[in-house]
């Protein structure tokens, strides 16, 4: 399934295409009604092909929203409540839930309220239970490890989704009921969380790799860097000037290599905005400090505005469905369009202008 994106004067769209000879009930329902939690959709016909334009203005994909930040218990429960309400709306309109795209890149959240929006695509056909299981595993990997309540709830949800022939609506209703006491018997004993036996190998490996064991999963590890750590880091670095670091508690001096300043440099043309030094292969730009790598404090900048990527040879800029757009040498980019960067090129993120220095 090919997804492309387009920006016009006022709106941004995610576009899907299929061959269809005639309109049917589902198509009329999603284009003639504003159904709760559905991405607004209009259709354009080109011969035997039909293009579905889903409006994503003012929304960001779940994949992007949680690329840098973690999901907590409250947010997870709210997502499930929204999903339940959307599925109940689909039921009211007699729409087949198997046509929902539940992949993180096709699920959208309102930038401010984080209200959930789903893409209903009549040409898509996958059992909703399988789609939800994949989504539940994705959400499991995005949970904040320090939030014990969220972790326990997430694994309970995932284990329920592993049960054969489960009812998704019943599962969601069960997990979105008003929160009750963890110990309804009132015996005062602390509950014990046991990871599900059916947990997929990929999730187990991820958890074990990060924590070492299930026993230590909920323990927040903190470790102050030692001189041995610095020395090991020195061995891994390249050429550069020698940096002396004194750790007062140990009264010792270590010799460290400071890596060369390499990568992409974006020089700000406005003193109100910072320069951006980019060494990473994936660098997010926006105004939401906890969700991006480079923060531009401007009201015209979207929370997660653009991305700089490096493929080993070329740097690219990509607009991330921002409200006020991204320009490369005065040419406005469509959402998620990769534009190669060259030395001396000018980039504009909304009202913030930068010069590219390679």
Phi and psi in degrees as a GROMACS rama.xvg file:
@    title "Ramachandran Plot"
@    xaxis  label "Phi"
@    yaxis  label "Psi"
@TYPE xy
-95.0036  130.332  UNK-2
-116.353  130.916  UNK-3
-129.824  169.19  UNK-4
-132.045  151.24  UNK-5
-147.115  144.411  UNK-6
-118.914  131.283  UNK-7
-110.948  -161.345  UNK-8
-62.6235  -35.9195  UNK-9
-121.205  -14.193  UNK-10
-139.5  158.472  UNK-11
-114.748  144.521  UNK-12
-132.928  144.375  UNK-13
-100.598  129.67  UNK-14
-119.867  128.641  UNK-15
-120.584  149.214  UNK-16
-131.547  142.961  UNK-17
-150.835  162.313  UNK-18
-89.5915  128.01  UNK-19
-151.16  133.396  UNK-20
-90.033  -30.869  UNK-21
-146.433  158.561  UNK-22
-79.5847  153.559  UNK-23
-132.878  -174.207  UNK-24
-60.1902  -48.161  UNK-25
-60.8527  -42.3688  UNK-26
-61.5487  -43.1557  UNK-27
-64.9881  -39.0954  UNK-28
-63.1283  -45.209  UNK-29
-80.6084  -18.5518  UNK-30
-98.1216  -23.899  UNK-31
-101.112  -5.29598  UNK-32
-128.287  154.839  UNK-33
-104.814  95.5889  UNK-34
-92.4305  139.248  UNK-35
-55.864  125.934  UNK-36
78.5381  1.27744  UNK-37
-90.1817  137.322  UNK-38
-63.0572  128.484  UNK-39
-55.97  137.966  UNK-40
-133.359  135.948  UNK-41
-126.962  154.243  UNK-42
-123.293  137.992  UNK-43
-119.475  133.393  UNK-44
-101.364  134.225  UNK-45
-130.64  91.1229  UNK-46
65.3389  -121.358  UNK-47
-86.3585  -7.32678  UNK-48
-98.9683  145.454  UNK-49
-124.016  135.221  UNK-50
-109.506  127.652  UNK-51
-97.0508  118.354  UNK-52
-101.403  109.089  UNK-53
-100.057  122.144  UNK-54
-77.063  125.269  UNK-55
-119.978  15.9883  UNK-56
-59.5381  132.06  UNK-57
74.1155  13.3461  UNK-58
-130.609  153.588  UNK-59
-130.213  147.759  UNK-60
-64.6847  152.39  UNK-61
-60.485  -38.9736  UNK-62
-57.0185  -44.1874  UNK-63
-75.6418  -39.3669  UNK-64
-60.5575  -34.5519  UNK-65
-110.941  24.0742  UNK-66
-70.8794  -37.1388  UNK-67
-110.48  -26.4883  UNK-68
-106.558  161.894  UNK-69
-101.36  161.88  UNK-70
-100.516  133.476  UNK-71
-106.647  176.382  UNK-72
-57.6917  -47.9337  UNK-73
-61.7181  -44.1359  UNK-74
-64.8248  -39.9643  UNK-75
-63.5874  -45.0904  UNK-76
-63.1192  -38.3198  UNK-77
-66.8832  -38.9523  UNK-78
-60.3484  -41.7302  UNK-79
-67.3285  -38.8271  UNK-80
-61.3405  -44.2139  UNK-81
-64.2418  -42.9337  UNK-82
-60.9538  -42.6995  UNK-83
-60.9851  -44.7162  UNK-84
-64.2108  -37.9885  UNK-85
-66.9484  -42.5828  UNK-86
-65.8035  -36.3019  UNK-87
-67.2079  -34.7235  UNK-88
-65.2285  -41.1019  UNK-89
-61.6938  -38.3806  UNK-90
-63.7626  -40.1956  UNK-91
-62.1181  -33.7214  UNK-92
-93.337  9.48785  UNK-93
58.0449  40.2705  UNK-94
-100.374  141.341  UNK-95
-75.0467  117.091  UNK-96
-66.744  -14.6855  UNK-97
-68.8522  -8.56746  UNK-98
-95.4538  4.64503  UNK-99
-78.7005  137.777  UNK-100
-90.3164  112.149  UNK-101
-106.275  21.5638  UNK-102
-79.6277  143.435  UNK-103
-55.8734  -31.7713  UNK-104
-75.3689  -15.6099  UNK-105
-106.148  -5.59669  UNK-106
-93.0397  132.394  UNK-107
-119.592  149.396  UNK-108
-122.065  138.686  UNK-109
-60.7624  133.619  UNK-110
-59.0884  -37.5609  UNK-111
-94.3194  -48.3478  UNK-112
-91.4849  -14.0856  UNK-113
61.0391  23.3016  UNK-114
-63.4081  142.062  UNK-115
-86.505  140.215  UNK-116
-133.517  133.064  UNK-117
-113.364  152.785  UNK-118
-95.8156  119.011  UNK-119
-102.536  111.618  UNK-120
-120.586  105.551  UNK-121
-56.8878  -25.1494  UNK-122
-81.1901  -10.9361  UNK-123
-85.9066  137.3  UNK-124
-139.915  99.6958  UNK-125
-149.875  133.899  UNK-126
-55.2684  130.212  UNK-127
-59.655  -30.7151  UNK-128
-66.0504  -39.9594  UNK-129
-67.13  -39.672  UNK-130
-63.6286  -41.1848  UNK-131
-68.3945  -37.0225  UNK-132
-60.5839  -43.128  UNK-133
-63.1663  -40.2027  UNK-134
-65.4551  -41.6794  UNK-135
-62.2063  -38.1899  UNK-136
-68.383  -38.1921  UNK-137
-61.2143  -48.3338  UNK-138
-62.8189  -34.6747  UNK-139
-58.7222  -40.6282  UNK-140
-74.134  -13.6353  UNK-141
-99.3013  -0.552036  UNK-142
-70.8663  145.873  UNK-143
-72.3454  117.152  UNK-144
-63.055  -24.4439  UNK-145
-80.412  -11.068  UNK-146
-93.4398  88.2563  UNK-147
-58.8989  -42.0171  UNK-148
-61.1048  -42.9785  UNK-149
-66.4913  -41.007  UNK-150
-62.3548  -47.2174  UNK-151
-62.0986  -44.0897  UNK-152
-63.7692  -42.1892  UNK-153
-63.1826  -42.3392  UNK-154
-70.5938  -34.4126  UNK-155
-63.2008  -42.1261  UNK-156
-62.1007  -45.7533  UNK-157
-63.8347  -41.4165  UNK-158
-63.2872  -39.6833  UNK-159
-63.4862  -37.7232  UNK-160
-70.8466  -18.5487  UNK-161
-79.5142  -15.2348  UNK-162
-65.9599  137.611  UNK-163
-68.2839  140.912  UNK-164
58.7625  32.4263  UNK-165
-71.8437  153.644  UNK-166
-93.24  118.803  UNK-167
-63.3482  -42.6558  UNK-168
-62.3591  -43.032  UNK-169
-65.4897  -40.296  UNK-170
-61.549  -44.9055  UNK-171
-67.094  -39.4078  UNK-172
-63.515  -40.398  UNK-173
-61.877  -41.7483  UNK-174
-89.4107  -0.536085  UNK-175
-117.754  9.4277  UNK-176
-64.5528  161.706  UNK-177
-56.3275  130.92  UNK-178
-60.7477  127.215  UNK-179
-102.813  170.744  UNK-180
-60.003  144.468  UNK-181
-65.145  -27.871  UNK-182
-123.665  86.9736  UNK-183
-66.7854  -25.7828  UNK-184
-70.1137  -21.3892  UNK-185
72.3159  27.1718  UNK-186
-86.2896  -1.80298  UNK-187
77.4195  1.6832  UNK-188
-84.2596  146.176  UNK-189
-77.3761  132.606  UNK-190
-73.8551  150.916  UNK-191
-114.1  129.573  UNK-192
-91.6707  126.293  UNK-193
-116.099  122.73  UNK-194
-61.9069  142.031  UNK-195
-63.8556  143.123  UNK-196
-66.7151  -29.162  UNK-197
-87.1961  8.81468  UNK-198
-59.3545  131.476  UNK-199
-65.4288  154.593  UNK-200
-59.8585  -36.6111  UNK-201
-64.089  -40.3529  UNK-202
-71.3075  -41.7496  UNK-203
-58.4525  -46.5007  UNK-204
-62.1894  -38.5404  UNK-205
-64.0715  -44.8235  UNK-206
-66.6372  -45.268  UNK-207
-65.1621  -35.4588  UNK-208
-64.6543  -36.6186  UNK-209
-83.812  -28.7772  UNK-210
-118.438  -22.155  UNK-211
89.3556  -30.513  UNK-212
-166.655  160.948  UNK-213
-65.4828  -34.9773  UNK-214
-58.376  -36.1382  UNK-215
-94.0199  6.06291  UNK-216
-58.0219  -40.1801  UNK-217
-89.118  -3.89833  UNK-218
-82.911  124.803  UNK-219
-82.4657  114.255  UNK-220
-88.2818  132.501  UNK-221
-128.927  134.426  UNK-222
-144.438  124.015  UNK-223
-80.2278  135.845  UNK-224
-64.1111  136.363  UNK-225
-101.618  173.039  UNK-226
-64.3993  -31.9402  UNK-227
-63.6805  -37.6952  UNK-228
-63.4448  -44.0718  UNK-229
-61.2676  -41.3776  UNK-230
-64.3997  -40.893  UNK-231
-63.6765  -38.2741  UNK-232
-65.8376  -37.1785  UNK-233
-59.7041  -39.9169  UNK-234
-63.6343  -27.3901  UNK-235
-89.1294  -13.3257  UNK-236
-86.3788  164.391  UNK-237
-90.9949  -158.199  UNK-238
-71.6217  160.17  UNK-239
160.787  -178.839  UNK-240
-73.3156  153.582  UNK-241
-83.0024  131.641  UNK-242
-114.582  132.818  UNK-243
-100.131  127.428  UNK-244
-122.198  124.591  UNK-245
-106.995  123.688  UNK-246
-98.2038  105.829  UNK-247
-61.2238  -34.4608  UNK-248
-64.5049  -28.625  UNK-249
-104.787  -10.0376  UNK-250
52.9154  42.3736  UNK-251
-129.03  159.578  UNK-252
-118.742  134.144  UNK-253
-115.917  147.869  UNK-254
-100.148  122.594  UNK-255
-122.3  149.901  UNK-256
-92.6726  126.693  UNK-257
-94.1346  121.887  UNK-258
-65.9213  152.934  UNK-259
-66.9466  151.097  UNK-260
-78.3492  104.914  UNK-261
-124.607  170.394  UNK-262
106.471  -148.244  UNK-263
-109.622  136.797  UNK-264
-119.405  125.811  UNK-265
-106.038  111.234  UNK-266
-88.5923  121.197  UNK-267
-72.0343  136.205  UNK-268
-94.1724  5.1965  UNK-269
-131.524  123.61  UNK-270
-64.4861  -14.5518  UNK-271
-76.1304  -16.9654  UNK-272
-114.874  145.674  UNK-273
-78.5277  153.975  UNK-274
-68.7858  157.425  UNK-275
-125.491  117.421  UNK-276
-98.5053  120.014  UNK-277
-117.386  114.168  UNK-278
-114.262  -15.8592  UNK-279
-77.5209  160.79  UNK-280
-84.6078  -12.2518  UNK-281
-143.229  108.654  UNK-282
-129.424  117.499  UNK-283
-93.75  140.631  UNK-284
-122.51  133.969  UNK-285
177.82  -169.413  UNK-286
-105.735  -7.69134  UNK-287
-88.4731  99.0592  UNK-288
-55.5522  -38.5138  UNK-289
-81.7433  -0.858562  UNK-290
-117.097  -1.73762  UNK-291
-131.251  168.419  UNK-292
-94.7071  -33.4759  UNK-293
-122.676  113.744  UNK-294
-95.4508  126.966  UNK-295
-112.566  105.721  UNK-296
-77.2199  78.8525  UNK-297
-139.114  139.833  UNK-298
-66.3886  -20.8917  UNK-299
-83.8282  -13.8982  UNK-300
-84.3169  137.302  UNK-301
-72.698  162.027  UNK-302
-58.605  -46.6525  UNK-303
-124.433  101.474  UNK-304
-95.4457  -48.2299  UNK-305
-151.152  169.228  UNK-306
-135.059  139.145  UNK-307
-108.765  127.681  UNK-308
-124.865  156.3  UNK-309
-132.416  126.003  UNK-310
-98.8382  12.0728  UNK-311
103.237  -18.4137  UNK-312
-134.318  -35.8914  UNK-313
-131.047  140.766  UNK-314
-91.5842  142.479  UNK-315
-127.137  149.003  UNK-316
-111.285  145.312  UNK-317
-142.173  123.425  UNK-318
-76.1491  135.19  UNK-319
-106.338  55.575  UNK-320
58.7564  41.3321  UNK-321
-70.8169  159.728  UNK-322
-72.3993  -44.3436  UNK-323
-106.215  6.22389  UNK-324
85.935  166.115  UNK-325
-131.033  136.267  UNK-326
-121.063  141.485  UNK-327
-118.526  111.878  UNK-328
49.7301  48.6502  UNK-329
69.7251  11.0428  UNK-330
-105.001  119.37  UNK-331
-74.612  136.441  UNK-332
-91.2583  144.463  UNK-333
-73.6514  154.867  UNK-334
-55.0434  135.336  UNK-335
63.8226  20.366  UNK-336
-88.057  125.383  UNK-337
-83.2961  124.622  UNK-338
-120.563  118.12  UNK-339
-65.5719  142.434  UNK-340
-100.773  143.514  UNK-341
-127.914  154.202  UNK-342
-59.8432  131.772  UNK-343
90.0189  -8.38089  UNK-344
-67.4691  151  UNK-345
-107.315  130.317  UNK-346
-112.299  139.695  UNK-347
-127.556  117.44  UNK-348
-101.776  101.244  UNK-349
58.4662  -104.298  UNK-350
-108.363  2.70635  UNK-351
-96.7517  117.317  UNK-352
-103.538  140.657  UNK-353
-137.021  151.319  UNK-354
-107.733  133.493  UNK-355
-82.1403  128.51  UNK-356
-126.577  116.452  UNK-357
